[in-house]
Amino acid sequence: MINSHPKEEEAMALTLYGGQRTRASMPRWYMEEKGIAYNLVELDLQAKQHREPEFLAINPFGKLPALVDDSLQGPDGKPLQLFESGAILMHLAAHHSNDIQSEAERALTTQWLLFANATLAIALFVPSNREREFPRLMAELNQQLHPDRPLVGQQWGAADCAMQAYLAYLPLFFPDLDLSPYPAIQSLIATVQKRPAYRKAMGYVDA
Ligand SMILES: N[C@@H](CCC(=O)N[C@@H](CS)C(=O)NCC(=O)O)C(=O)O
């Protein structure tokens, strides 16, 4: 049985399904930064709650995060259900914030979300790719990224959220990795780690 919070859920259009140490922290961080109200349903992966029929009805692949948006109708006439952190971030940016101001910004946001999930994540987490791709991508990102300069538009947005969240995973997942060749990324990670919304989304106790 999945524990949710029915009172809050009734009042809020958005329900995020997440779990500790999952990519649900990305859309959660985004919603915290943007002040978007949401209900959080935390699943216990150890207890295999993500494989229970109740959650498989929301994401048949049994993966987190997933989002239900009561304010929009899906093709079956029920509230819109979404999986994939990048698709969820894009939806939040396009429909629940004023981040995206032009078609060019929409296209660039999509570009960075796909890069984060399909290229950077693979370079970080797939060992064979880490050797081959990681230094080259990191060297270029070290030139491009800056804590005070959004990747798209004038304000911190979905593209920054996904890119920064993956980079901030580095010291958590690979504490022995030497990031000193990438000082701009090191300083970006330090800035991210201080953001209250990030700390809350990551479940840090002080947040
Ligand atoms: N590309 C997907 C990855 C989803 C994914 O693999 N989620 C992990 C947690 S970070 C999960 O649910 N793992 C449990 C499982 O696969 O059984 C996304 O970005 O949403």
The ligand as an ORCA input file, in Angstrom:
! r2SCAN-3c Opt
* xyz 0 1
  N      15.525      7.989    -17.507
  C      14.639      7.836    -16.383
  C      15.307      6.927    -15.369
  C      14.302      6.429    -14.352
  C      14.966      5.470    -13.377
  O      15.763      4.569    -13.756
  N      14.639      5.657    -12.100
  C      15.206      4.830    -11.069
  C      15.440      5.672     -9.831
  S      16.558      7.000    -10.172
  C      14.219      3.738    -10.683
  O      13.037      3.953    -10.624
  N      14.748      2.548    -10.385
  C      13.963      1.469     -9.911
  C      13.857      0.356    -10.902
  O      14.270      0.518    -12.046
  O      13.361     -0.674    -10.503
  C      14.324      9.220    -15.785
  O      15.157     10.129    -15.933
  O      13.248      9.399    -15.214
*
